[in-house]
């Protein structure tokens, strides 16, 4: 229930100040430049054993988005969270994909299904079979 309230608070905040979701690039290097500006490590192991990793998403329309993915390592690296990056004044915010997609001027079929590539290889990730290419 609290998660629903937080989501509603976010939506109200975005209604007042619409999100500027970063991405839609024609080349993955532009997405990488954004990720390089963010000081987080490429791979972070959370307390529950899941991994949050910097990644580049390849949308269905062949455009690229910088992102963070949460991988369930008890489930061989299955994606359990995808977060796009939005600019807010002089800082970046991570926005759940489900919310961020509403602020991208594209149809959902142009975005999904997306493929991804983490910045660093995660050995236990059985879903990312083609690294360093997109899986």
C-alpha positions in Angstrom: 0.0 0.0 0.0 2.8 2.4 0.9 4.4 1.7 -2.6 1.2 2.7 -4.2 1.2 6.0 -2.2 4.8 6.6 -3.2 3.9 6.0 -6.9 1.0 8.5 -6.7 3.2 11.1 -5.0 5.7 10.7 -7.9 3.0 11.0 -10.5 1.7 14.2 -8.8 5.2 15.6 -8.8 5.7 14.8 -12.5 2.4 16.4 -13.4 3.7 19.6 -12.0 7.2 19.2 -13.5 7.0 16.8 -16.5 9.8 14.3 -16.8 12.6 14.7 -19.3 13.5 11.0 -19.8 17.0 10.6 -21.3 17.4 8.4 -24.3 16.1 7.6 -27.7 19.7 7.8 -29.1 20.7 6.4 -32.5 24.0 5.1 -31.1 24.7 3.3 -27.8 27.7 5.5 -27.1 25.5 8.4 -26.3 23.7 6.3 -23.6 27.1 5.3 -22.3 28.1 8.9 -21.9 25.2 9.5 -19.6 26.0 6.4 -17.5 29.6 7.6 -17.2 28.3 10.8 -15.6 26.6 8.9 -12.8 29.0 8.0 -10.0 27.4 4.7 -9.0 29.5 1.5 -9.6 28.6 -0.5 -12.7 27.5 -3.4 -10.5 26.2 -3.1 -7.0 25.2 -6.1 -4.9 22.2 -5.3 -2.7 21.7 -6.7 0.8 19.2 -9.3 -0.5 21.7 -10.6 -3.0 20.1 -9.0 -6.0 22.3 -6.9 -8.3 21.7 -3.4 -9.6 23.7 -2.8 -12.8 24.2 0.1 -15.2 22.9 -1.0 -18.6 22.0 0.2 -22.0 18.5 -0.7 -23.3 18.0 -1.3 -27.0 14.3 -0.5 -27.7 12.2 -2.2 -30.3 12.7 0.8 -32.6 16.5 0.4 -32.5 17.0 3.4 -30.2 19.1 3.3 -27.0 18.4 4.3 -23.5 20.8 4.5 -20.5 19.2 2.6 -17.6 19.7 0.7 -14.3 18.5 -2.9 -14.0 17.8 -4.9 -10.9 18.6 -8.6 -11.4 17.2 -11.4 -9.3 20.3 -13.5 -8.7 18.3 -16.3 -7.0 16.5 -16.6 -10.3 19.7 -16.6 -12.6 19.6 -12.9 -13.3 16.0 -12.4 -14.3 15.2 -8.6 -14.6 12.9 -7.6 -11.8 13.3 -3.8 -12.2 14.2 -1.5 -15.0 14.8 2.2 -14.3 15.3 4.9 -16.9 17.1 8.1 -16.2 15.4 11.5 -16.1 17.0 14.9 -15.8 15.8 17.1 -13.0 17.6 20.5 -13.0 21.2 19.5 -12.4 20.7 15.9 -11.2 19.6 12.6 -12.5 16.6 10.6 -11.1 15.9 6.9 -11.6 12.4 6.4 -12.8 10.7 3.0 -13.0 10.2 2.0 -16.6 6.5 1.6 -16.1 6.2 5.3 -15.2 9.0 6.6 -17.5 7.5 5.1 -20.7 4.5 7.5 -20.2 6.8 10.5 -20.7 8.5 9.2 -23.8 6.8 10.4 -27.0 6.7 6.9 -28.5 4.2 4.0 -28.6 4.9 1.2 -26.2 5.4 -1.1 -29.2 8.4 1.1 -30.2 10.0 0.6 -26.8 9.2 -3.0 -26.0 10.3 -5.7 -26.0 13.7 -4.2 -25.3 17.0 -6.0 -25.2 19.8 -5.0 -22.9 23.5 -5.1 -22.2 25.0 -4.4 -18.8 28.2 -2.3 -18.8 30.1 -5.1 -17.1 29.5 -8.8 -17.6 27.7 -10.5 -14.7 28.8 -14.2 -14.7 25.7 -15.5 -12.9 23.3 -13.8 -15.3 22.0 -16.6 -17.4 19.5 -14.4 -19.2 22.2 -12.2 -20.8 23.5 -14.9 -23.1 25.2 -12.7 -25.8 27.2 -10.2 -23.7 28.8 -7.9 -24.8 26.0 -7.8 -27.5 22.4 -7.2 -26.6 20.4 -10.0 -25.2 
